[in-house]
Amino acid sequence: GLGPGRRIPFELLAANFRDHPQLVAAIDKWGPSQQHHEPEVSYAALVGRTDVMKQVLFRNLQSRVPFWAANSLLQGWGMEDPEVSRELLKLALGPASLAAGIAEYIPKIIKDTDQARRRLREILVDSDTRWDHHRVLIGLSRLELSAAEREEIVEFSLSIRSGVPYIHGASFDEAI
């Protein structure tokens, strides 16, 4: 499996060698060929924040773990970047089964708090949301919710708990 040990060197590169010209060039050469290494690519992209790596991250938004790319795009470019804004909004407002993969970042992607809340609630109750309920709950926890809304969300979450795949059970329970 992919443990934190493989991504830590890339985190350190991003934190300590930002904009180093030789490293940026090497990452731009390396990045496009990487498949199934989303954590490493997401941190490596932050070293130079180049157009090459931004395109790799856009590709990785279509992976089974799009949250890595979404986080990197938000950190490295932000929603002020028109391409980043377009791609992240397209995913956040698209099919719930895909939007759920980046749900924890929806409060940063959809600036209007009421719209972000509505979208997260839609994703939470959509029958196509199968794997990432915990990410939706994390996104909702980043918004100011009334006590009644929190209670309603917890009640709904508990009602669907038995259908949450085993692999995400602990994350789901923690998020509730």
MOKAGI-V73646 format. One line per field, one symbol per residue. psi: psi as a letter, one per 30 degrees, with the letter a starting at -180 (. if undefined). burial: # if it has 16 or more other C-alpha atoms within 10 Angstrom, else .. Layout:
# MOKAGI-V73646
psi = ???
burial = ???
This chain:
# MOKAGI-V73646
psi = ljlfeffeeeeeeeefhkgjeeeeeeeeeeeffkkgheeeeeeeffefhleefeeeeeeffglfifeeeeeeeeeeelffkeeeeeeeeeeefakeeeeffgeffeffejejeeeeeeeeeeeefkffjefheeeeeeeeffljkleeeeeeeeeeeeffeffkkefgeeeeeee.
burial = ......#..##.##...#....##..##..#......#############..######.##.#.##########.####...###..##.###..###############.....##.###.##....#############...........#...#...#..#....#.##..##
